[in-house]
C-alpha cells in the first residue's frame, strides 16, 4: 500500500462495501477520522456506519468534501514543510465506494494529486473501490 492509496476491484463490490464499513468502524474506534463517499442511489449505502463517520451521498456533499479535504491536506503539508509534526492530528481514512461520474473522479484526482507523495506522512489513507484515478506514484 505505497502512499496509502488502495485500489479495490469493483467485481467484488458488495463484499468490499461490507469490509470497508467494518474497517471504518475500527478506524473510528482507534480515534481516527473516516470520510465515506457513496454517490449511488442505493437506499442502504450508509447502513452500518457509525454516527461519527462523515458520509457524503450527493453532488453538493461531494463538493464540500473536496473543499474540506483539500484545505486539510494543504494545512498538514504546510506544517510538515515548516519542520513540525502532524502527530496530534487524527489519521484520516477516505473510503470511496461510488463516484462513477467522470467529472467527479477527475475532481477527486485533481484534489489528491499535489499531495500524492506525502499521503502517508500527512496521516491519510484512501480506499478506492472500482476507481482508477491514475495518480502518479500510487499503488
SULZIPE-V768356 format. One record per residue. N is the residue number from 1. RES is the residue in three letters. PHI is phi in radians with two decimals (none if undefined). Layout:
BEGIN
N&RES&PHI / N&RES&PHI
END
This chain:
BEGIN
1&UNK&none / 2&UNK&-1.02 / 3&UNK&1.10 / 4&UNK&1.04 / 5&UNK&-2.15 / 6&UNK&-2.07 / 7&UNK&-1.70 / 8&UNK&-1.97 / 9&UNK&-1.15 / 10&UNK&-1.26 / 11&UNK&-1.17 / 12&UNK&-1.90 / 13&UNK&-0.91 / 14&UNK&-1.08 / 15&UNK&-1.13 / 16&UNK&-1.11 / 17&UNK&-1.04 / 18&UNK&-1.11 / 19&UNK&-1.11 / 20&UNK&-1.17 / 21&UNK&-1.16 / 22&UNK&-1.15 / 23&UNK&-1.12 / 24&UNK&-1.02 / 25&UNK&-1.05 / 26&UNK&-1.13 / 27&UNK&-1.04 / 28&UNK&-1.13 / 29&UNK&-1.11 / 30&UNK&-1.51 / 31&UNK&1.22 / 32&UNK&-1.56 / 33&UNK&-2.15 / 34&UNK&-2.17 / 35&UNK&-2.07 / 36&UNK&-2.04 / 37&UNK&-1.93 / 38&UNK&-2.55 / 39&UNK&-1.63 / 40&UNK&-1.27 / 41&UNK&-1.85 / 42&UNK&-1.07 / 43&UNK&-1.17 / 44&UNK&-1.80 / 45&UNK&-1.06 / 46&UNK&-1.91 / 47&UNK&-1.04 / 48&UNK&1.57 / 49&UNK&-1.46 / 50&UNK&-1.25 / 51&UNK&-1.08 / 52&UNK&-1.30 / 53&UNK&-1.35 / 54&UNK&-1.48 / 55&UNK&-2.29 / 56&UNK&-2.28 / 57&UNK&-2.26 / 58&UNK&-2.57 / 59&UNK&-1.04 / 60&UNK&-1.10 / 61&UNK&-1.13 / 62&UNK&-1.09 / 63&UNK&-1.10 / 64&UNK&-1.09 / 65&UNK&-1.00 / 66&UNK&-1.03 / 67&UNK&-1.09 / 68&UNK&-1.14 / 69&UNK&-1.22 / 70&UNK&-1.14 / 71&UNK&-1.08 / 72&UNK&-1.17 / 73&UNK&-1.06 / 74&UNK&-1.11 / 75&UNK&-1.08 / 76&UNK&-1.14 / 77&UNK&-1.14 / 78&UNK&-1.06 / 79&UNK&-1.04 / 80&UNK&-1.11 / 81&UNK&-1.15 / 82&UNK&-1.51 / 83&UNK&1.38 / 84&UNK&-1.72 / 85&UNK&-1.94 / 86&UNK&-1.84 / 87&UNK&-1.01 / 88&UNK&-1.44 / 89&UNK&-1.55 / 90&UNK&-1.24 / 91&UNK&-1.27 / 92&UNK&-1.89 / 93&UNK&-1.96 / 94&UNK&-1.90 / 95&UNK&-2.00 / 96&UNK&-1.98 / 97&UNK&-1.81 / 98&UNK&-2.82 / 99&UNK&-2.44 / 100&UNK&-1.30 / 101&UNK&-1.10 / 102&UNK&-1.09 / 103&UNK&-1.13 / 104&UNK&-1.17 / 105&UNK&-1.09 / 106&UNK&-1.11 / 107&UNK&-1.08 / 108&UNK&-1.13 / 109&UNK&-1.04 / 110&UNK&-1.13 / 111&UNK&-1.18 / 112&UNK&-1.45 / 113&UNK&-0.84 / 114&UNK&-1.13 / 115&UNK&-1.94 / 116&UNK&-0.97 / 117&UNK&-1.36 / 118&UNK&-2.06 / 119&UNK&-0.86 / 120&UNK&-1.11 / 121&UNK&-1.11 / 122&UNK&-1.46 / 123&UNK&1.13 / 124&UNK&-2.18 / 125&UNK&-2.46 / 126&UNK&-2.13 / 127&UNK&-2.04 / 128&UNK&-2.01 / 129&UNK&-1.54 / 130&UNK&1.27 / 131&UNK&-2.00 / 132&UNK&-2.25 / 133&UNK&-1.39 / 134&UNK&0.93 / 135&UNK&-1.48 / 136&UNK&-1.09 / 137&UNK&1.12 / 138&UNK&-1.76 / 139&UNK&2.37
END
